[in-house]
Amino acid sequence: EFMQAFWDIEEAQDKAIQLLASFVTDKSALPYLLTCTELITFAMKTHIDSLKIQVDGCSLLLEILSQALEQDVVVALGENMTSSLLETVRQHSENEELLSLVCTLLMMISASEVAAENLRKVGVIPDLLSILRNFLHNEQICLSCCGVLWSLAASENNVDQAVMKSAVPVTSAVLQEHLQNGTVTESACSALWALSLQGCLNENDYEPTTALLLDVLRMNPERPVLVKNACLALASLLRLSEIPALRFIMDSKGSGINLIKYAYHLHFDDPEVVESICMLINEMVQYDDVVLDMLSQKMEELLSEIKSSFPSS
C-alpha cells in the first residue's frame, strides 16, 4: 500500500525495496514477497533513471526468484516484468555491475516458456548480443546471456532466423574468450547447439565452429555437462555437412576421435554423456572418409565397450 501510495517518489520506493529485502532471509515470507514482484518492477520502470533503484530492485528480484526455485514454487512472470527489465538494460547499457544482475535475472526467468516467449516478443536478442560484444570479458554476463540464447533458440516457437544467425559469431567469441572456464563454455556450447538445430549456422561457420568445439573438449574433458553439450553441438554440425566431419577427423591439433574415446573413458558411467557420444558417432558414420578413419583408430573397440555397458545403445 505504501509503494502504491507513493509510487512517484523515488526515495519512498527505494526505502520500501530495502525493507522488503530485509525479509528475504525469512523463508516463510516468500509467499508475501512474491506478491510484490510486480510492484518492484513497476518501481524500477517508474524510476528508470535511478541506478540505485535498478540495482536494489534487481538484487531483490534475484533473491525472491532464487528462493522460489529452491522451494519449487512456480512463479507467474508477466510481460510487464520482462519489458521492464529490458528497459533497464537499454537505459543503463554501459553499467557492467547492473547488467550482470539483470542478465542473471533474465537467464532465471527465461527457463519459463511463457517468460521466454515474452522476452522474444520484446526483442531482447539484439540487446543481449550488444551486451556480449561490450562485456565479453565478464564471465557472469557471458554465462547468463548464453543461457538466455539457449532458452530462446531451443524453444519450439518460431524464431527470427536473421536475428538468431547474428548470435553465432558472438557465441563463438564467448567460447574463444572463456575456453578455460568450464561453466561459461557449458552455457555457450548449449547455445551453439540450439542455434545449429535452428539452422542458424552457414557453411562458412562449419569449420571454425567445429575446431572451437574440439578445443573446448581438449580444455575441459573432465566436465560431464560440457562434454555432453559439446558432443551434441558437434553432432548437429556433422548432420549438416561433410565439411565439419572432415575437420573433426583432420584437425591440426589432433583427431576428434581420440577426444571422444578419452571423454568416454572419463565418463563411461554417465548415461547422458554416453548418449551424446553415441549421437555424435551416429552422425560420423554417414561419411565414408570418417568411417575409414574410425576403423584405422580401432573405434569398433569403443563401440563394443559401449554396447556391453549399455545394451540398449
Backbone hydrogen bonds in HBPLUS format (Angstrom, degrees):
<---DONOR---> <-ACCEPTOR-->    atom                        ^
c    i                          cat <-CA-CA->   ^        H-A-AA   ^      H-
h    n   atom  resd res      DA  || num        DHA   H-A  angle D-A-AA Bond
n    s   type  num  typ     dist DA aas  dist angle  dist       angle   num
A0005-ALA N   A0001-GLU O   2.87 MM   4  6.01 148.5  1.97 143.8 152.7     1
A0006-PHE N   A0002-PHE O   3.06 MM   4  6.22 148.2  2.16 148.4 155.5     2
A0009-ILE N   A0006-PHE O   3.09 MM   3  5.55 166.7  2.10 118.2 122.3     3
A0013-GLN N   A0009-ILE O   3.13 MM   4  6.45 159.3  2.17 156.8 162.7     4
A0014-ASP N   A0010-GLU O   2.99 MM   4  6.27 161.4  2.03 154.9 160.1     5
A0015-LYS N   A0011-GLU O   2.96 MM   4  6.10 159.8  2.00 148.1 153.5     6
A0016-ALA N   A0012-ALA O   3.02 MM   4  6.19 155.2  2.08 143.7 150.6     7
A0017-ILE N   A0013-GLN O   2.95 MM   4  6.22 154.6  2.01 147.2 153.9     8
A0018-GLN N   A0014-ASP O   2.94 MM   4  6.18 158.0  1.99 148.7 154.5     9
A0019-LEU N   A0015-LYS O   2.91 MM   4  6.15 153.6  1.98 146.2 153.6    10
A0020-LEU N   A0016-ALA O   2.91 MM   4  6.18 159.7  1.95 149.4 154.8    11
A0021-ALA N   A0017-ILE O   2.95 MM   4  6.16 150.5  2.04 143.1 151.6    12
A0022-SER N   A0018-GLN O   3.21 MM   4  6.53 131.5  2.46 137.2 148.6    13
A0022-SER N   A0019-LEU O   3.09 MM   3  5.26 135.4  2.29  98.4 110.6    14
A0023-PHE N   A0020-LEU O   2.99 MM   3  5.52 157.1  2.04 113.2 120.5    15
A0024-VAL N   A0021-ALA O   3.22 MM   3  5.36 161.5  2.25 106.3 112.0    16
A0026-ASP N   A0023-PHE O   2.99 MM   3  5.54 150.9  2.08 115.0 123.9    17
A0029-ALA N   A0026-ASP O   2.89 MM   3  5.56 159.9  1.93 119.6 126.4    18
A0030-LEU N   A0027-LYS O   3.27 MM   3  5.65 168.0  2.29 110.7 114.4    19
A0032-TYR N   A0029-ALA O   3.02 MM   3  5.52 125.3  2.32 113.7 127.3    20
A0033-LEU N   A0029-ALA O   2.96 MM   4  6.21 157.7  2.01 155.6 162.8    21
A0034-LEU N   A0030-LEU O   2.87 MM   4  6.05 155.8  1.93 160.6 166.1    22
A0035-THR N   A0032-TYR O   3.18 MM   3  5.37 132.5  2.42  97.3 109.3    23
A0036-CYS N   A0033-LEU O   2.89 MM   3  5.21 151.3  1.97 107.2 116.8    24
A0037-THR N   A0034-LEU O   3.43 MM   3  5.58 169.5  2.44 105.6 108.6    25
A0040-ILE N   A0036-CYS O   2.91 MM   4  6.19 154.4  1.98 157.4 165.2    26
A0041-THR N   A0037-THR O   3.00 MM   4  6.28 165.8  2.02 152.3 155.3    27
A0042-PHE N   A0038-GLU O   2.86 MM   4  6.03 145.4  1.98 141.3 152.0    28
A0043-ALA N   A0039-LEU O   2.87 MM   4  6.09 153.3  1.95 144.4 151.1    29
A0044-MET N   A0040-ILE O   2.98 MM   4  6.30 154.4  2.05 146.2 153.4    30
A0045-LYS N   A0041-THR O   2.87 MM   4  6.08 152.6  1.95 142.7 150.2    31
A0046-THR N   A0042-PHE O   2.81 MM   4  5.98 157.2  1.86 149.9 156.2    32
A0047-HIS N   A0043-ALA O   2.98 MM   4  6.06 155.7  2.04 144.7 150.9    33
A0050-SER N   A0047-HIS O   2.96 MM   3  5.54 154.4  2.03 117.2 125.1    34
A0054-GLN N   A0050-SER O   3.13 MM   4  6.39 157.1  2.18 148.3 155.0    35
A0055-VAL N   A0051-LEU O   2.92 MM   4  6.15 164.7  1.94 154.5 157.8    36
A0056-ASP N   A0052-LYS O   2.87 MM   4  5.98 172.6  1.88 155.8 158.2    37
A0057-GLY N   A0053-ILE O   2.78 MM   4  5.60 154.2  1.85 138.1 146.8    38
A0058-CYS N   A0054-GLN O   2.94 MM   4  5.96 164.7  1.96 144.2 148.8    39
A0059-SER N   A0055-VAL O   2.95 MM   4  6.04 162.9  1.98 149.4 154.7    40
A0060-LEU N   A0056-ASP O   2.99 MM   4  6.14 156.6  2.05 144.4 150.6    41
A0061-LEU N   A0057-GLY O   2.94 MM   4  6.17 162.6  1.97 151.8 156.7    42
A0062-LEU N   A0058-CYS O   2.90 MM   4  6.10 155.6  1.96 149.7 156.4    43
A0063-GLU N   A0059-SER O   3.06 MM   4  6.33 154.7  2.12 143.5 149.9    44
A0064-ILE N   A0060-LEU O   2.94 MM   4  6.22 163.4  1.97 155.1 159.3    45
A0065-LEU N   A0061-LEU O   2.92 MM   4  6.06 171.8  1.92 153.2 155.5    46
A0066-SER N   A0062-LEU O   2.87 MM   4  5.90 151.4  1.95 143.5 152.0    47
A0067-GLN N   A0063-GLU O   3.03 MM   4  6.21 159.3  2.07 146.4 151.5    48
A0068-ALA N   A0064-ILE O   2.96 MM   4  6.23 157.2  2.02 147.9 154.8    49
A0069-LEU N   A0065-LEU O   2.95 MM   4  6.12 152.6  2.02 142.8 149.7    50
A0070-GLU N   A0066-SER O   2.97 MM   4  6.27 158.3  2.01 147.8 153.5    51
A0071-GLN N   A0067-GLN O   2.93 MM   4  6.16 149.8  2.02 149.4 157.6    52
A0073-VAL N   A0068-ALA O   2.77 MM   5  4.82 168.6  1.78 151.4 150.6    53
A0072-ASP N   A0069-LEU O   3.18 MM   3  5.04 163.8  2.21 103.6 107.1    54
A0083-SER N   A0079-GLU O   2.96 MM   4  6.09 167.8  1.97 155.2 158.8    55
A0084-SER N   A0080-ASN O   2.92 MM   4  5.94 150.2  2.01 141.5 150.3    56
A0085-LEU N   A0081-MET O   2.96 MM   4  6.19 159.3  2.00 152.2 157.1    57
A0086-LEU N   A0082-THR O   3.03 MM   4  6.24 152.5  2.11 144.0 151.7    58
A0087-GLU N   A0083-SER O   3.00 MM   4  6.23 148.4  2.10 141.0 149.2    59
A0088-THR N   A0084-SER O   3.04 MM   4  6.39 150.7  2.13 144.6 152.5    60
A0089-VAL N   A0085-LEU O   2.99 MM   4  6.32 157.0  2.05 147.1 152.7    61
A0090-ARG N   A0086-LEU O   2.99 MM   4  6.27 160.6  2.03 150.0 154.4    62
A0091-GLN N   A0087-GLU O   2.87 MM   4  6.00 154.2  1.93 149.9 157.1    63
A0092-HIS N   A0088-THR O   2.98 MM   4  5.98 149.9  2.07 149.3 156.1    64
A0095-ASN N   A0092-HIS O   3.14 MM   3  5.58 163.5  2.17 115.5 120.6    65
A0099-LEU N   A0095-ASN O   2.95 MM   4  6.13 165.8  1.97 156.7 161.5    66
A0100-SER N   A0096-GLU O   2.96 MM   4  6.07 149.4  2.05 144.8 152.2    67
A0101-LEU N   A0097-GLU O   3.32 MM   4  6.66 151.2  2.41 141.4 148.0    68
A0101-LEU N   A0098-LEU O   3.04 MM   3  5.18 118.1  2.44  98.6 113.4    69
A0102-VAL N   A0098-LEU O   2.87 MM   4  6.20 166.2  1.89 158.6 162.5    70
A0103-CYS N   A0099-LEU O   2.82 MM   4  5.82 166.8  1.84 149.3 153.3    71
A0104-THR N   A0100-SER O   3.20 MM   4  6.22 151.5  2.29 134.2 141.6    72
A0105-LEU N   A0101-LEU O   3.01 MM   4  6.28 154.7  2.08 146.8 154.1    73
A0106-LEU N   A0102-VAL O   2.81 MM   4  6.13 154.3  1.87 151.0 158.6    74
A0107-MET N   A0103-CYS O   2.92 MM   4  6.15 153.1  1.99 145.0 151.7    75
A0108-MET N   A0104-THR O   3.06 MM   4  6.36 156.1  2.12 145.7 151.7    76
A0109-ILE N   A0105-LEU O   3.00 MM   4  6.30 164.3  2.03 155.2 158.7    77
A0110-SER N   A0106-LEU O   2.90 MM   4  5.89 141.7  2.05 143.0 153.2    78
A0112-SER N   A0109-ILE O   3.09 MM   3  5.81 160.0  2.14 117.5 122.7    79
A0116-ALA N   A0112-SER O   2.81 MM   4  6.06 158.4  1.86 155.6 162.7    80
A0117-GLU N   A0113-GLU O   2.97 MM   4  6.15 153.9  2.04 143.1 149.5    81
A0118-ASN N   A0114-VAL O   2.97 MM   4  6.29 152.0  2.05 144.9 153.1    82
A0119-LEU N   A0115-ALA O   2.84 MM   4  6.13 153.1  1.91 150.1 157.5    83
A0120-ARG N   A0116-ALA O   2.97 MM   4  6.25 152.4  2.05 144.1 151.7    84
A0121-LYS N   A0117-GLU O   2.92 MM   4  6.20 154.9  1.99 146.1 153.1    85
A0122-VAL N   A0118-ASN O   3.01 MM   4  6.32 153.1  2.09 149.0 155.1    86
A0124-VAL N   A0119-LEU O   3.24 MM   5  5.69 155.7  2.30 151.6 156.2    87
A0123-GLY N   A0120-ARG O   3.08 MM   3  5.18 156.7  2.14 103.8 110.6    88
A0127-ASP N   A0124-VAL O   3.10 MM   3  5.38 118.6  2.49 104.8 120.0    89
A0128-LEU N   A0124-VAL O   2.97 MM   4  6.26 154.7  2.03 155.9 164.1    90
A0129-LEU N   A0125-ILE O   2.97 MM   4  6.25 163.4  2.00 162.8 166.5    91
A0130-SER N   A0126-PRO O   3.00 MM   4  6.16 152.1  2.08 141.5 149.0    92
A0131-ILE N   A0127-ASP O   2.96 MM   4  6.21 157.0  2.01 148.4 154.5    93
A0132-LEU N   A0128-LEU O   2.91 MM   4  6.20 160.3  1.95 151.1 156.6    94
A0133-ARG N   A0129-LEU O   2.98 MM   4  6.20 161.2  2.01 147.4 152.1    95
A0134-ASN N   A0130-SER O   3.07 MM   4  6.27 156.0  2.13 146.0 152.4    96
A0135-PHE N   A0131-ILE O   2.84 MM   4  5.93 144.7  1.97 151.4 161.3    97
A0138-ASN N   A0135-PHE O   2.99 MM   3  5.49 155.6  2.05 114.5 121.8    98
A0142-CYS N   A0138-ASN O   3.03 MM   4  6.23 165.1  2.05 155.5 160.0    99
A0143-LEU N   A0139-GLU O   2.86 MM   4  6.03 164.6  1.88 153.1 157.7   100
A0144-SER N   A0140-GLN O   2.95 MM   4  6.06 166.8  1.97 149.3 152.9   101
A0145-CYS N   A0141-ILE O   2.87 MM   4  5.96 171.9  1.88 155.3 158.1   102
A0146-CYS N   A0142-CYS O   3.05 MM   4  6.02 162.9  2.08 146.5 151.5   103
A0147-GLY N   A0143-LEU O   3.07 MM   4  6.20 143.6  2.21 137.0 147.4   104
A0147-GLY N   A0144-SER O   3.06 MM   3  4.97 117.1  2.48  92.1 108.2   105
A0148-VAL N   A0144-SER O   2.96 MM   4  6.35 148.3  2.06 150.3 158.7   106
A0149-LEU N   A0145-CYS O   2.92 MM   4  6.21 162.0  1.96 149.8 155.0   107
A0150-TRP N   A0146-CYS O   2.92 MM   4  6.09 154.3  1.98 143.9 150.5   108
A0151-SER N   A0147-GLY O   3.15 MM   4  6.40 161.3  2.18 142.5 146.8   109
A0152-LEU N   A0148-VAL O   2.96 MM   4  6.24 158.8  2.00 155.7 161.3   110
A0153-ALA N   A0149-LEU O   2.80 MM   4  5.89 164.2  1.83 153.4 158.2   111
A0154-ALA N   A0150-TRP O   2.83 MM   4  5.73 151.7  1.91 149.7 156.9   112
A0164-MET N   A0160-ASP O   2.90 MM   4  6.14 166.4  1.92 157.5 162.2   113
A0165-LYS N   A0161-GLN O   2.75 MM   4  5.85 153.7  1.82 153.0 158.7   114
A0166-SER N   A0163-VAL O   3.14 MM   3  5.40 127.8  2.43 100.5 113.3   115
A0167-ALA N   A0164-MET O   2.89 MM   3  5.16 150.4  1.98 105.3 115.2   116
A0168-VAL N   A0165-LYS O   3.16 MM   3  5.58 156.2  2.22 109.9 116.4   117
A0171-THR N   A0167-ALA O   2.90 MM   4  6.00 160.2  1.94 152.9 158.4   118
A0172-SER N   A0168-VAL O   2.96 MM   4  6.17 158.7  2.01 154.1 160.5   119
A0173-ALA N   A0169-PRO O   2.95 MM   4  6.11 145.5  2.07 136.0 145.2   120
A0174-VAL N   A0170-VAL O   3.02 MM   4  6.39 145.0  2.15 143.2 152.4   121
A0175-LEU N   A0171-THR O   3.09 MM   4  6.47 158.1  2.14 148.3 153.2   122
A0176-GLN N   A0172-SER O   2.94 MM   4  6.23 164.0  1.96 151.8 155.9   123
A0177-GLU N   A0173-ALA O   2.92 MM   4  6.05 155.8  1.98 145.9 152.3   124
A0178-HIS N   A0174-VAL O   2.96 MM   4  6.09 148.4  2.07 149.9 157.8   125
A0181-ASN N   A0178-HIS O   2.89 MM   3  5.22 159.9  1.93 115.6 122.4   126
A0185-THR N   A0181-ASN O   3.00 MM   4  6.20 169.6  2.02 162.3 165.7   127
A0186-GLU N   A0182-GLY O   2.94 MM   4  6.02 147.8  2.04 143.9 151.9   128
A0187-SER N   A0183-THR O   3.38 MM   4  6.62 158.6  2.42 141.1 145.4   129
A0188-ALA N   A0184-VAL O   2.91 MM   4  6.23 160.0  1.95 153.2 159.4   130
A0189-CYS N   A0185-THR O   2.82 MM   4  5.83 159.3  1.86 146.9 152.3   131
A0190-SER N   A0186-GLU O   3.14 MM   4  6.33 156.0  2.20 143.4 149.4   132
A0191-ALA N   A0187-SER O   3.09 MM   4  6.36 150.6  2.18 142.5 150.6   133
A0192-LEU N   A0188-ALA O   2.90 MM   4  6.19 158.7  1.95 149.6 155.3   134
A0193-TRP N   A0189-CYS O   2.88 MM   4  6.07 155.5  1.94 147.3 154.4   135
A0194-ALA N   A0190-SER O   3.03 MM   4  6.25 163.6  2.06 145.8 149.4   136
A0195-LEU N   A0191-ALA O   2.90 MM   4  6.14 156.3  1.95 148.9 156.1   137
A0196-SER N   A0192-LEU O   2.88 MM   4  6.09 153.1  1.95 148.4 155.1   138
A0197-LEU N   A0193-TRP O   2.98 MM   4  6.25 154.3  2.05 149.7 157.0   139
A0198-GLN N   A0194-ALA O   3.11 MM   4  6.33 138.2  2.29 139.5 150.2   140
A0200-CYS N   A0195-LEU O   2.97 MM   5  5.37 163.4  2.00 158.5 156.5   141
A0199-GLY N   A0196-SER O   3.00 MM   3  5.04 158.8  2.05 104.2 109.9   142
A0205-ASP N   A0202-ASN O   2.84 MM   3  5.44 151.1  1.92 118.6 127.9   143
A0206-TYR N   A0203-GLU O   3.26 MM   3  5.45 146.0  2.38 103.1 111.9   144
A0209-THR N   A0205-ASP O   2.99 MM   4  5.82 157.0  2.05 154.8 161.9   145
A0210-THR N   A0206-TYR O   2.99 MM   4  6.09 156.3  2.05 147.2 154.1   146
A0211-ALA N   A0207-GLU O   2.96 MM   4  6.21 167.5  1.97 160.9 163.8   147
A0212-LEU N   A0208-PRO O   2.97 MM   4  6.10 151.7  2.05 140.9 148.8   148
A0213-LEU N   A0209-THR O   2.95 MM   4  6.18 158.8  2.00 149.9 154.8   149
A0214-LEU N   A0210-THR O   2.97 MM   4  6.24 150.6  2.06 149.5 157.9   150
A0215-ASP N   A0211-ALA O   3.00 MM   4  6.28 149.7  2.09 142.4 150.6   151
A0216-VAL N   A0212-LEU O   2.96 MM   4  6.32 148.9  2.06 145.1 154.0   152
A0217-LEU N   A0213-LEU O   3.09 MM   4  6.42 156.2  2.15 144.4 149.3   153
A0218-ARG N   A0214-LEU O   2.96 MM   4  6.27 150.4  2.04 145.0 153.7   154
A0219-MET N   A0215-ASP O   2.92 MM   4  6.13 153.7  1.99 150.5 157.0   155
A0220-ASN N   A0216-VAL O   2.98 MM   4  6.06 146.5  2.09 149.8 158.2   156
A0223-ARG N   A0220-ASN O   3.34 MM   3  5.96 173.3  2.34 120.6 122.6   157
A0227-VAL N   A0223-ARG O   2.96 MM   4  6.19 164.3  1.98 160.1 164.9   158
A0228-LYS N   A0224-PRO O   2.91 MM   4  6.10 162.0  1.94 150.4 155.4   159
A0229-ASN N   A0225-VAL O   2.93 MM   4  6.14 168.6  1.94 151.2 154.2   160
A0230-ALA N   A0226-LEU O   2.83 MM   4  5.98 164.9  1.85 155.7 160.1   161
A0231-CYS N   A0227-VAL O   2.93 MM   4  6.02 160.0  1.97 148.0 153.6   162
A0232-LEU N   A0228-LYS O   2.98 MM   4  6.18 157.0  2.03 150.9 157.4   163
A0233-ALA N   A0229-ASN O   2.95 MM   4  6.15 155.6  2.01 145.7 152.6   164
A0234-LEU N   A0230-ALA O   2.87 MM   4  6.09 157.7  1.92 147.2 153.7   165
A0235-ALA N   A0231-CYS O   2.82 MM   4  5.98 156.1  1.88 145.4 152.3   166
A0236-SER N   A0232-LEU O   3.04 MM   4  6.27 155.9  2.10 144.7 150.3   167
A0237-LEU N   A0233-ALA O   3.10 MM   4  6.37 143.5  2.24 140.8 150.7   168
A0237-LEU N   A0234-LEU O   3.11 MM   3  5.03 121.0  2.48  92.8 107.8   169
A0238-LEU N   A0234-LEU O   2.88 MM   4  6.16 164.8  1.90 158.7 161.9   170
A0239-ARG N   A0235-ALA O   3.01 MM   4  6.15 140.6  2.17 141.1 151.7   171
A0240-LEU N   A0237-LEU O   2.96 MM   3  5.30 140.1  2.12 104.9 116.2   172
A0246-LEU N   A0242-GLU O   2.89 MM   4  6.16 156.1  1.95 159.0 162.8   173
A0247-ARG N   A0243-ILE O   3.10 MM   4  6.38 158.8  2.14 149.5 155.9   174
A0248-PHE N   A0244-PRO O   2.82 MM   4  5.91 143.1  1.96 139.1 149.6   175
A0249-ILE N   A0245-ALA O   3.26 MM   4  6.65 146.5  2.38 143.0 149.3   176
A0250-MET N   A0246-LEU O   2.93 MM   4  5.98 137.7  2.11 143.6 155.9   177
A0256-GLY N   A0248-PHE O   2.72 MM   8  5.16 154.6  1.79 159.5 164.6   178
A0254-GLY N   A0251-ASP O   2.95 MM   3  5.37 165.3  1.97 118.3 122.4   179
A0260-ILE N   A0256-GLY O   2.95 MM   4  6.25 154.2  2.01 151.0 157.5   180
A0261-LYS N   A0257-ILE O   2.99 MM   4  6.26 159.3  2.03 150.2 155.6   181
A0262-TYR N   A0258-ASN O   2.97 MM   4  6.15 159.5  2.01 146.1 151.7   182
A0263-ALA N   A0259-LEU O   2.83 MM   4  6.03 160.9  1.87 149.3 155.1   183
A0264-TYR N   A0260-ILE O   2.90 MM   4  6.09 156.3  1.96 147.8 153.9   184
A0265-HIS N   A0261-LYS O   3.11 MM   4  6.39 160.3  2.15 146.2 150.9   185
A0266-LEU N   A0262-TYR O   3.05 MM   4  6.35 135.9  2.25 143.3 155.5   186
A0267-HIS N   A0263-ALA O   3.03 MM   4  6.19 144.7  2.16 145.4 154.6   187
A0267-HIS N   A0264-TYR O   3.12 MM   3  5.15 122.6  2.46  95.3 109.7   188
A0268-PHE N   A0264-TYR O   2.73 MM   4  5.11  93.8  2.48 156.5 163.7   189
A0270-ASP N   A0267-HIS O   2.97 MM   3  5.40 164.0  1.99 123.5 124.0   190
A0274-VAL N   A0270-ASP O   3.03 MM   4  6.28 170.2  2.04 162.4 165.5   191
A0275-GLU N   A0271-PRO O   2.86 MM   4  5.97 154.6  1.92 144.4 151.6   192
A0276-SER N   A0272-GLU O   3.08 MM   4  6.30 153.7  2.15 141.4 147.8   193
A0277-ILE N   A0273-VAL O   2.95 MM   4  6.27 153.1  2.02 151.2 159.2   194
A0278-CYS N   A0274-VAL O   2.89 MM   4  6.16 155.5  1.95 149.3 156.1   195
A0279-MET N   A0275-GLU O   2.96 MM   4  6.24 150.3  2.04 144.6 152.6   196
A0280-LEU N   A0276-SER O   3.04 MM   4  6.31 151.0  2.13 141.8 149.3   197
A0281-ILE N   A0277-ILE O   2.89 MM   4  6.20 162.3  1.92 152.7 157.4   198
A0282-ASN N   A0278-CYS O   2.89 MM   4  6.04 155.3  1.95 146.3 153.3   199
A0283-GLU N   A0279-MET O   3.21 MM   4  6.52 139.9  2.38 137.6 146.7   200
A0283-GLU N   A0280-LEU O   3.07 MM   3  5.24 127.7  2.35  98.9 112.2   201
A0284-MET N   A0280-LEU O   2.98 MM   4  6.30 144.1  2.11 145.0 156.1   202
A0284-MET N   A0281-ILE O   3.01 MM   3  4.88 117.7  2.41  91.7 108.1   203
A0285-VAL N   A0281-ILE O   3.15 MM   4  6.41 150.9  2.24 157.4 161.5   204
A0287-TYR N   A0284-MET O   3.28 MM   3  6.21 169.9  2.29 127.2 128.5   205
A0290-VAL N   A0287-TYR O   3.14 MM   3  5.41 121.7  2.50 103.1 117.2   206
A0291-VAL N   A0287-TYR O   3.03 MM   4  6.34 156.5  2.09 153.9 161.3   207
A0292-LEU N   A0288-ASP O   2.99 MM   4  6.30 159.2  2.03 154.8 159.4   208
A0293-ASP N   A0289-ASP O   3.17 MM   4  6.39 154.5  2.23 138.9 145.5   209
A0294-MET N   A0290-VAL O   2.81 MM   4  6.10 152.0  1.89 149.5 158.3   210
A0295-LEU N   A0291-VAL O   2.89 MM   4  6.17 155.6  1.95 151.8 157.7   211
A0296-SER N   A0292-LEU O   2.97 MM   4  6.22 155.4  2.03 145.6 152.4   212
A0297-GLN N   A0293-ASP O   3.03 MM   4  6.24 136.2  2.23 140.8 151.7   213
A0299-MET N   A0294-MET O   2.88 MM   5  5.10 164.9  1.90 154.0 154.3   214
A0298-LYS N   A0295-LEU O   3.08 MM   3  5.01 158.2  2.13 107.8 108.7   215
A0301-GLU N   A0298-LYS O   3.21 MM   3  5.87 152.0  2.30 112.1 118.4   216
A0302-LEU N   A0299-MET O   3.00 MM   3  5.29 120.3  2.37 103.3 117.4   217
A0303-LEU N   A0299-MET O   3.04 MM   4  6.44 159.7  2.08 152.8 158.9   218
A0304-SER N   A0300-GLU O   2.90 MM   4  6.09 153.2  1.97 143.6 150.2   219
A0305-GLU N   A0301-GLU O   3.02 MM   4  6.25 151.7  2.10 141.5 149.3   220
A0306-ILE N   A0302-LEU O   2.88 MM   4  6.22 159.2  1.93 154.6 159.8   221
A0307-LYS N   A0303-LEU O   2.89 MM   4  6.05 158.5  1.93 145.6 152.2   222
A0308-SER N   A0304-SER O   2.93 MM   4  6.15 152.6  2.00 145.7 152.3   223
A0309-SER N   A0305-GLU O   3.03 MM   4  6.22 146.9  2.14 142.7 151.8   224
A0310-PHE N   A0306-ILE O   2.69 MM   4  5.73 155.3  1.75 154.9 162.1   225
A0313-SER N   A0310-PHE O   2.79 MM   3  5.48 169.5  1.80 131.5 134.9   226
